[in-house]
Amino acid sequence: MFLSWMGLVILTFDIEDFINPVSAKALEKILILLKRYSLRAIFFVTGYLTEKLQSLPSLVERLEEHEIGYHSSSHSVRPTIPEYTDTNSYYTAVKTSLDRETSYINPLTGEIEGSGGIYAVREMFSNKEVTAFRSPGFCWTPPHIEALKELGIKYDFSSGIYGIRASTDEVYEFKGLKFFPYPIHITGQIILSLDRCSYYLTKLLLKTMKRKITCLYGHEWELVLKKPWDSIYKLSNPRKLYRTDMLEASKTIKNLFYFEIVLRSIKRLVDLNLIDITTELEKIDFKKINSKNIDVLKTYSKAMEWRINTLNYKPKNLSKHFYKYLKLENKNI
């Protein structure tokens, strides 16, 4: 176990852009910098990325120095997780989730076309236990996470479970799954703040020293693209896949420079024994939370925040599914 007086940090990255080759180069740079500062991370990989990585064995070799998590079969292809689990029948949503998360999804039609998903990620990283999950946009849903549990997922790094008068920096265990707290964005918010001043980074690092656990996350594409790689899926599935405009070289260099400052600062705190950093999830302390202590509305609102704000999608049945999952703790759903 870790020393109770030290802030514990988990460094995570979502790698998901299967369209823009420059994102793979950004991922390589991230991996090089992590090695430079002797830092290990969890990389959440989509099913699509395994197809891309097959032609990039050097990247796979570098990724195998870290832990691998799962980031869904198809990320932003419509229907997304909140859309295809927003059914009146909870059991139908679980079955659909099982089907889609073990399949290759056509990126233009959204239809199932053979095996893929979590199977593809585990096949590529056969020496890893892929038992952690992060939902795209942090938008997890109860039927979907129940399906993933059947597929061997033990840890969820999406938007977390919120308790009534409970701490937001705890790992909560509920129904056999461990839910990690909402993460802090290091390749977006912090880099933008560093462009103005170093105050935000200082504030973040002081916070990590005080919090029981802090999850940090980033994306490879944010360092090199002008807008999200998956913006082509915002309204619907596109007729063809097309690339996003790259940042100017000077901006990319600046982003990488600031990103290295963040990693170097984290490593400095580790060396000073002010924080600890780990990917050993099984060694992390957690608290069991029961249904009467869960804030369902806050948990649901946080889980749907990105999807509603980005896609203007208004769920019909998901609030009901959250209530069933979180409140009917000892009953059949």
C-alpha positions as a Markdown table, in Angstrom:
| # | Residue | x | y | z |
|---|---|---|---|---|
| 1 | Met | 0.0 | 0.0 | 0.0 |
| 2 | Phe | 1.0 | 3.6 | -0.3 |
| 3 | Leu | 1.9 | 6.0 | 2.5 |
| 4 | Ser | -1.3 | 7.7 | 3.7 |
| 5 | Trp | 0.3 | 11.2 | 3.9 |
| 6 | Met | 1.4 | 11.3 | 0.3 |
| 7 | Gly | -0.8 | 12.4 | -2.5 |
| 8 | Leu | -1.3 | 9.6 | -5.0 |
| 9 | Val | -1.3 | 10.3 | -8.7 |
| 10 | Ile | -2.4 | 8.1 | -11.6 |
| 11 | Leu | -1.2 | 9.3 | -15.0 |
| 12 | Thr | -3.5 | 8.3 | -17.8 |
| 13 | Phe | -3.9 | 8.9 | -21.6 |
| 14 | Asp | -6.7 | 8.3 | -24.0 |
| 15 | Ile | -5.4 | 7.3 | -27.4 |
| 16 | Glu | -8.2 | 7.2 | -29.9 |
| 17 | Asp | -7.3 | 9.1 | -33.2 |
| 18 | Phe | -7.2 | 6.5 | -35.9 |
| 19 | Ile | -7.5 | 9.0 | -38.8 |
| 20 | Asn | -4.7 | 11.5 | -38.5 |
| 21 | Pro | -1.1 | 10.0 | -38.8 |
| 22 | Val | 0.4 | 13.0 | -36.9 |
| 23 | Ser | -1.4 | 11.8 | -33.8 |
| 24 | Ala | 0.7 | 8.7 | -33.8 |
| 25 | Lys | 3.8 | 10.9 | -33.9 |
| 26 | Ala | 2.5 | 12.8 | -30.9 |
| 27 | Leu | 1.9 | 9.6 | -29.0 |
| 28 | Glu | 5.5 | 8.5 | -29.7 |
| 29 | Lys | 6.7 | 11.8 | -28.3 |
| 30 | Ile | 4.6 | 11.3 | -25.1 |
| 31 | Leu | 6.1 | 7.8 | -24.7 |
| 32 | Ile | 9.6 | 9.2 | -25.1 |
| 33 | Leu | 9.1 | 11.9 | -22.5 |
| 34 | Leu | 7.5 | 9.5 | -20.0 |
| 35 | Lys | 10.6 | 7.2 | -20.4 |
| 36 | Arg | 12.9 | 10.2 | -20.0 |
| 37 | Tyr | 11.3 | 11.0 | -16.6 |
| 38 | Ser | 10.8 | 7.4 | -15.5 |
| 39 | Leu | 7.1 | 7.8 | -15.3 |
| 40 | Arg | 4.6 | 5.0 | -16.0 |
| 41 | Ala | 1.0 | 5.6 | -17.2 |
| 42 | Ile | -2.2 | 3.8 | -18.1 |
| 43 | Phe | -3.0 | 4.2 | -21.8 |
| 44 | Phe | -6.7 | 3.7 | -22.7 |
| 45 | Val | -6.9 | 2.3 | -26.2 |
| 46 | Thr | -9.9 | 2.0 | -28.5 |
| 47 | Gly | -10.6 | -1.0 | -30.7 |
| 48 | Tyr | -9.9 | 1.1 | -33.8 |
| 49 | Leu | -6.4 | 2.0 | -32.5 |
| 50 | Thr | -5.4 | -1.7 | -32.6 |
| 51 | Glu | -5.8 | -1.7 | -36.4 |
| 52 | Lys | -3.7 | 1.4 | -36.7 |
| 53 | Leu | -1.0 | 0.1 | -34.3 |
| 54 | Gln | -0.6 | -3.1 | -36.3 |
| 55 | Ser | 1.5 | -1.1 | -38.8 |
| 56 | Leu | 3.4 | 0.7 | -35.9 |
| 57 | Pro | 5.3 | -2.1 | -34.0 |
| 58 | Ser | 7.7 | 0.4 | -32.4 |
| 59 | Leu | 4.8 | 2.2 | -30.8 |
| 60 | Val | 3.3 | -1.0 | -29.5 |
| 61 | Glu | 6.7 | -1.9 | -28.0 |
| 62 | Arg | 6.8 | 1.4 | -26.2 |
| 63 | Leu | 3.2 | 1.1 | -25.0 |
| 64 | Glu | 4.0 | -2.3 | -23.5 |
| 65 | Glu | 6.2 | -0.5 | -21.0 |
| 66 | His | 3.0 | 0.9 | -19.5 |
| 67 | Glu | -0.4 | -0.4 | -18.5 |
| 68 | Ile | -3.2 | -0.7 | -21.0 |
| 69 | Gly | -6.8 | 0.1 | -20.5 |
| 70 | Tyr | -9.8 | -0.1 | -22.7 |
| 71 | His | -11.5 | 3.0 | -24.3 |
| 72 | Ser | -14.5 | 1.5 | -26.1 |
| 73 | Ser | -14.7 | -0.2 | -29.5 |
| 74 | Ser | -15.5 | 2.9 | -31.6 |
| 75 | His | -15.4 | 6.1 | -29.4 |
| 76 | Ser | -17.4 | 8.7 | -31.4 |
| 77 | Val | -19.0 | 6.7 | -34.1 |
| 78 | Arg | -22.8 | 7.0 | -33.9 |
| 79 | Pro | -24.6 | 5.6 | -32.1 |
| 80 | Thr | -22.3 | 6.3 | -29.1 |
| 81 | Ile | -22.6 | 4.5 | -25.8 |
| 82 | Pro | -25.2 | 6.9 | -24.3 |
| 83 | Glu | -27.3 | 6.6 | -27.5 |
| 84 | Tyr | -27.3 | 2.8 | -27.9 |
| 85 | Thr | -27.9 | 2.2 | -24.2 |
| 86 | Asp | -30.8 | 4.7 | -24.0 |
| 87 | Thr | -33.4 | 2.0 | -24.4 |
| 88 | Asn | -36.5 | 1.4 | -22.3 |
| 89 | Ser | -35.2 | -2.1 | -21.5 |
| 90 | Tyr | -32.2 | -2.3 | -19.3 |
| 91 | Tyr | -31.4 | -5.8 | -20.4 |
| 92 | Thr | -31.5 | -4.9 | -24.1 |
| 93 | Ala | -29.0 | -2.1 | -23.4 |
| 94 | Val | -26.7 | -4.6 | -21.6 |
| 95 | Lys | -27.0 | -7.0 | -24.5 |
| 96 | Thr | -26.3 | -4.3 | -27.1 |
| 97 | Ser | -23.3 | -3.2 | -25.1 |
| 98 | Leu | -21.9 | -6.7 | -25.0 |
| 99 | Asp | -22.3 | -7.1 | -28.8 |
| 100 | Arg | -20.8 | -3.7 | -29.7 |
| 101 | Glu | -17.8 | -3.9 | -27.3 |
| 102 | Thr | -16.7 | -7.2 | -28.7 |
| 103 | Ser | -17.0 | -6.2 | -32.3 |
| 104 | Tyr | -15.5 | -4.1 | -35.0 |
| 105 | Ile | -17.7 | -1.2 | -35.8 |
| 106 | Asn | -17.8 | 0.2 | -39.3 |
| 107 | Pro | -16.6 | 3.9 | -38.8 |
| 108 | Leu | -18.9 | 5.2 | -41.5 |
| 109 | Thr | -22.1 | 3.2 | -40.8 |
| 110 | Gly | -21.8 | 2.4 | -37.1 |
| 111 | Glu | -22.8 | -1.2 | -37.9 |
| 112 | Ile | -21.1 | -4.3 | -36.5 |
| 113 | Glu | -18.7 | -6.1 | -38.8 |
| 114 | Gly | -17.1 | -9.0 | -37.2 |
| 115 | Ser | -15.0 | -9.4 | -34.0 |
| 116 | Gly | -13.1 | -6.6 | -32.5 |
| 117 | Gly | -13.4 | -4.1 | -29.6 |
| 118 | Ile | -12.0 | -5.3 | -26.3 |
| 119 | Tyr | -11.0 | -8.6 | -27.9 |
| 120 | Ala | -8.8 | -6.7 | -30.4 |
| 121 | Val | -7.1 | -4.7 | -27.6 |
| 122 | Arg | -6.4 | -7.8 | -25.5 |
| 123 | Glu | -5.1 | -9.7 | -28.5 |
| 124 | Met | -2.6 | -6.9 | -29.3 |
| 125 | Phe | -1.5 | -6.6 | -25.7 |
| 126 | Ser | -1.7 | -10.2 | -24.8 |
| 127 | Asn | 0.8 | -9.9 | -21.9 |
| 128 | Lys | -1.3 | -7.2 | -20.2 |
| 129 | Glu | -4.4 | -7.5 | -18.0 |
| 130 | Val | -6.8 | -5.1 | -19.6 |
| 131 | Thr | -9.2 | -4.6 | -16.7 |
| 132 | Ala | -9.5 | -0.8 | -16.6 |
| 133 | Phe | -11.9 | 1.3 | -18.7 |
| 134 | Arg | -12.6 | 4.9 | -19.5 |
| 135 | Ser | -15.7 | 5.8 | -21.5 |
| 136 | Pro | -15.4 | 8.4 | -24.3 |
| 137 | Gly | -16.2 | 11.8 | -22.9 |
| 138 | Phe | -16.4 | 10.2 | -19.5 |
| 139 | Cys | -20.0 | 9.3 | -20.4 |
| 140 | Trp | -20.6 | 5.9 | -18.7 |
| 141 | Thr | -24.0 | 4.3 | -18.4 |
| 142 | Pro | -25.1 | 1.5 | -16.0 |
| 143 | Pro | -26.1 | -1.1 | -18.6 |
| 144 | His | -22.8 | -0.5 | -20.4 |
| 145 | Ile | -20.6 | -0.8 | -17.4 |
| 146 | Glu | -22.5 | -4.0 | -16.3 |
| 147 | Ala | -21.7 | -5.5 | -19.7 |
| 148 | Leu | -18.0 | -4.5 | -19.4 |
| 149 | Lys | -17.9 | -6.2 | -16.0 |
| 150 | Glu | -19.0 | -9.4 | -17.7 |
| 151 | Leu | -16.1 | -8.9 | -20.0 |
| 152 | Gly | -13.6 | -8.7 | -17.1 |
| 153 | Ile | -13.4 | -4.9 | -16.4 |
| 154 | Lys | -12.7 | -4.2 | -12.8 |
| 155 | Tyr | -11.9 | -0.4 | -12.7 |
| 156 | Asp | -13.7 | 2.5 | -14.2 |
| 157 | Phe | -11.9 | 5.8 | -14.9 |
| 158 | Ser | -14.9 | 7.7 | -16.4 |
| 159 | Ser | -16.7 | 10.4 | -14.4 |
| 160 | Gly | -17.0 | 8.5 | -11.1 |
| 161 | Ile | -19.7 | 7.9 | -8.5 |
| 162 | Tyr | -20.7 | 10.8 | -6.3 |
| 163 | Gly | -21.7 | 10.3 | -2.7 |
| 164 | Ile | -23.8 | 12.4 | -0.4 |
| 165 | Arg | -21.5 | 14.5 | 1.7 |
| 166 | Ala | -18.6 | 12.3 | 0.5 |
| 167 | Ser | -15.1 | 13.1 | -0.6 |
| 168 | Thr | -14.5 | 13.5 | -4.4 |
| 169 | Asp | -10.9 | 12.2 | -4.2 |
| 170 | Glu | -11.8 | 8.6 | -3.2 |
| 171 | Val | -12.0 | 5.4 | -5.1 |
| 172 | Tyr | -15.4 | 4.0 | -4.5 |
| 173 | Glu | -16.3 | 0.3 | -4.8 |
| 174 | Phe | -19.8 | -0.5 | -5.8 |
| 175 | Lys | -21.3 | -3.8 | -7.1 |
| 176 | Gly | -17.8 | -5.3 | -7.6 |
| 177 | Leu | -16.4 | -2.4 | -9.6 |
| 178 | Lys | -14.0 | 0.3 | -8.5 |
| 179 | Phe | -14.9 | 3.8 | -9.7 |
| 180 | Phe | -12.0 | 6.4 | -9.8 |
| 181 | Pro | -12.6 | 10.1 | -9.4 |
| 182 | Tyr | -13.1 | 12.5 | -12.2 |
| 183 | Pro | -9.7 | 13.3 | -13.8 |
| 184 | Ile | -7.8 | 16.6 | -14.3 |
| 185 | His | -6.9 | 17.5 | -17.9 |
| 186 | Ile | -3.1 | 17.9 | -18.5 |
| 187 | Thr | -2.8 | 18.2 | -22.3 |
| 188 | Gly | -5.5 | 20.8 | -22.6 |
| 189 | Gln | -6.4 | 23.0 | -19.7 |
| 190 | Ile | -3.0 | 23.0 | -18.1 |
| 191 | Ile | -1.1 | 23.6 | -21.3 |
| 192 | Leu | -3.4 | 26.5 | -22.1 |
| 193 | Ser | -2.9 | 27.9 | -18.7 |
| 194 | Leu | 0.9 | 27.6 | -18.9 |
| 195 | Asp | 0.7 | 29.6 | -22.1 |
| 196 | Arg | -0.4 | 32.5 | -19.9 |
| 197 | Cys | 1.4 | 31.8 | -16.6 |
| 198 | Ser | 2.6 | 29.0 | -14.4 |
| 199 | Tyr | 0.1 | 29.7 | -11.6 |
| 200 | Tyr | -2.3 | 27.0 | -12.7 |
| 201 | Leu | 0.3 | 24.3 | -12.7 |
| 202 | Thr | 1.5 | 25.3 | -9.3 |
| 203 | Lys | -2.0 | 25.2 | -8.0 |
| 204 | Leu | -2.6 | 21.8 | -9.5 |
| 205 | Leu | 0.6 | 20.3 | -8.0 |
| 206 | Leu | -0.2 | 21.7 | -4.6 |
| 207 | Lys | -3.7 | 20.1 | -4.9 |
| 208 | Thr | -2.2 | 16.7 | -5.8 |
| 209 | Met | -0.1 | 16.8 | -2.6 |
| 210 | Lys | -3.3 | 17.3 | -0.5 |
| 211 | Arg | -5.7 | 15.0 | -2.3 |
| 212 | Lys | -5.9 | 11.3 | -1.5 |
| 213 | Ile | -5.9 | 10.4 | -5.2 |
| 214 | Thr | -5.6 | 12.5 | -8.3 |
| 215 | Cys | -6.2 | 11.1 | -11.8 |
| 216 | Leu | -4.5 | 13.1 | -14.6 |
| 217 | Tyr | -5.4 | 12.5 | -18.2 |
| 218 | Gly | -4.5 | 13.7 | -21.7 |
| 219 | His | -4.9 | 12.9 | -25.4 |
| 220 | Glu | -2.2 | 12.5 | -28.0 |
| 221 | Trp | -4.1 | 14.5 | -30.7 |
| 222 | Glu | -4.4 | 17.7 | -28.5 |
| 223 | Leu | -0.7 | 18.4 | -28.9 |
| 224 | Val | -0.8 | 18.5 | -32.7 |
| 225 | Leu | -4.4 | 19.2 | -34.1 |
| 226 | Lys | -6.4 | 22.4 | -34.3 |
| 227 | Lys | -9.6 | 20.8 | -33.2 |
| 228 | Pro | -10.7 | 17.4 | -32.0 |
| 229 | Trp | -10.1 | 14.5 | -34.4 |
| 230 | Asp | -13.6 | 13.3 | -34.0 |
| 231 | Ser | -15.4 | 16.6 | -34.7 |
| 232 | Ile | -16.4 | 14.9 | -38.0 |
| 233 | Tyr | -18.8 | 12.8 | -36.0 |
| 234 | Lys | -20.5 | 15.7 | -34.2 |
| 235 | Leu | -23.7 | 15.7 | -36.2 |
| 236 | Ser | -23.7 | 12.2 | -37.6 |
| 237 | Asn | -21.4 | 9.6 | -39.1 |
| 238 | Pro | -19.6 | 11.2 | -42.1 |
| 239 | Arg | -19.8 | 9.9 | -45.6 |
| 240 | Lys | -16.0 | 9.5 | -45.7 |
| 241 | Leu | -13.2 | 9.9 | -43.2 |
| 242 | Tyr | -11.2 | 13.1 | -43.5 |
| 243 | Arg | -8.3 | 14.5 | -41.5 |
| 244 | Thr | -8.3 | 17.5 | -39.1 |
| 245 | Asp | -6.0 | 20.5 | -39.7 |
| 246 | Met | -2.7 | 20.3 | -38.0 |
| 247 | Leu | -1.4 | 23.0 | -35.7 |
| 248 | Glu | 1.4 | 25.2 | -36.9 |
| 249 | Ala | 4.8 | 23.8 | -36.1 |
| 250 | Ser | 5.6 | 26.5 | -33.6 |
| 251 | Lys | 2.4 | 25.8 | -31.6 |
| 252 | Thr | 3.1 | 22.1 | -31.6 |
| 253 | Ile | 6.6 | 22.7 | -30.3 |
| 254 | Lys | 5.2 | 25.0 | -27.6 |
| 255 | Asn | 2.7 | 22.4 | -26.6 |
| 256 | Leu | 5.3 | 19.7 | -26.2 |
| 257 | Phe | 7.6 | 22.1 | -24.3 |
| 258 | Tyr | 4.8 | 22.8 | -21.8 |
| 259 | Phe | 3.8 | 19.2 | -21.6 |
| 260 | Glu | 7.4 | 18.3 | -20.7 |
| 261 | Ile | 7.3 | 20.9 | -17.9 |
| 262 | Val | 4.3 | 19.2 | -16.5 |
| 263 | Leu | 6.0 | 15.8 | -16.5 |
| 264 | Arg | 9.2 | 17.2 | -15.1 |
| 265 | Ser | 7.3 | 18.9 | -12.3 |
| 266 | Ile | 5.5 | 15.7 | -11.4 |
| 267 | Lys | 8.8 | 13.8 | -11.4 |
| 268 | Arg | 10.3 | 16.4 | -9.1 |
| 269 | Leu | 7.5 | 15.9 | -6.5 |
| 270 | Val | 7.9 | 12.1 | -6.7 |
| 271 | Asp | 11.7 | 12.5 | -6.1 |
| 272 | Leu | 10.9 | 14.7 | -3.1 |
| 273 | Asn | 8.5 | 12.1 | -1.7 |
| 274 | Leu | 5.7 | 14.6 | -1.7 |
| 275 | Ile | 3.5 | 12.5 | -4.1 |
| 276 | Asp | 3.5 | 9.0 | -5.3 |
| 277 | Ile | 2.6 | 7.8 | -8.7 |
| 278 | Thr | 1.4 | 4.4 | -9.6 |
| 279 | Thr | -0.3 | 2.1 | -12.2 |
| 280 | Glu | -0.8 | -0.7 | -9.7 |
| 281 | Leu | -4.5 | -0.4 | -9.3 |
| 282 | Glu | -4.9 | -3.5 | -7.1 |
| 283 | Lys | -2.8 | -1.8 | -4.4 |
| 284 | Ile | -4.9 | 1.3 | -4.1 |
| 285 | Asp | -7.2 | 1.8 | -1.1 |
| 286 | Phe | -10.9 | 2.1 | -1.8 |
| 287 | Lys | -14.1 | 2.7 | 0.1 |
| 288 | Lys | -17.2 | 0.7 | -0.3 |
| 289 | Ile | -20.2 | 2.9 | -0.9 |
| 290 | Asn | -23.8 | 1.7 | -0.5 |
| 291 | Ser | -26.9 | 2.9 | -2.4 |
| 292 | Lys | -28.3 | 5.1 | 0.3 |
| 293 | Asn | -25.1 | 7.3 | 0.3 |
| 294 | Ile | -25.0 | 7.8 | -3.5 |
| 295 | Asp | -26.0 | 11.1 | -5.0 |
| 296 | Val | -27.8 | 9.7 | -8.1 |
| 297 | Leu | -28.6 | 13.1 | -9.7 |
| 298 | Lys | -25.0 | 14.4 | -9.5 |
| 299 | Thr | -23.6 | 11.1 | -10.7 |
| 300 | Tyr | -26.0 | 11.0 | -13.7 |
| 301 | Ser | -25.4 | 14.7 | -14.5 |
| 302 | Lys | -21.6 | 14.4 | -14.5 |
| 303 | Ala | -21.8 | 11.2 | -16.6 |
| 304 | Met | -23.9 | 12.9 | -19.2 |
| 305 | Glu | -22.3 | 16.3 | -19.2 |
| 306 | Trp | -20.0 | 16.0 | -22.2 |
| 307 | Arg | -22.5 | 14.1 | -24.4 |
| 308 | Ile | -25.3 | 16.6 | -23.7 |
| 309 | Asn | -23.1 | 19.7 | -24.1 |
| 310 | Thr | -21.2 | 18.4 | -27.2 |
| 311 | Leu | -23.9 | 16.5 | -29.1 |
| 312 | Asn | -27.0 | 18.2 | -27.7 |
| 313 | Tyr | -28.2 | 14.7 | -27.0 |
| 314 | Lys | -31.1 | 14.5 | -24.5 |
| 315 | Pro | -31.4 | 11.0 | -23.0 |
| 316 | Lys | -34.9 | 9.5 | -22.5 |
| 317 | Asn | -34.2 | 6.4 | -20.3 |
| 318 | Leu | -30.7 | 6.8 | -18.9 |
| 319 | Ser | -31.7 | 8.6 | -15.7 |
| 320 | Lys | -34.0 | 5.7 | -15.0 |
| 321 | His | -31.1 | 3.2 | -15.6 |
| 322 | Phe | -28.9 | 5.2 | -13.2 |
| 323 | Tyr | -31.5 | 5.1 | -10.5 |
| 324 | Lys | -32.0 | 1.3 | -10.9 |
| 325 | Tyr | -28.3 | 0.6 | -10.9 |
| 326 | Leu | -27.3 | 2.9 | -8.1 |
| 327 | Lys | -30.4 | 2.6 | -5.8 |
| 328 | Leu | -31.6 | -0.9 | -6.2 |
| 329 | Glu | -28.4 | -2.3 | -4.8 |
| 330 | Asn | -29.6 | -5.6 | -3.5 |
| 331 | Lys | -32.5 | -6.2 | -6.0 |
| 332 | Asn | -32.7 | -7.6 | -9.5 |
| 333 | Ile | -32.8 | -4.8 | -12.1 |
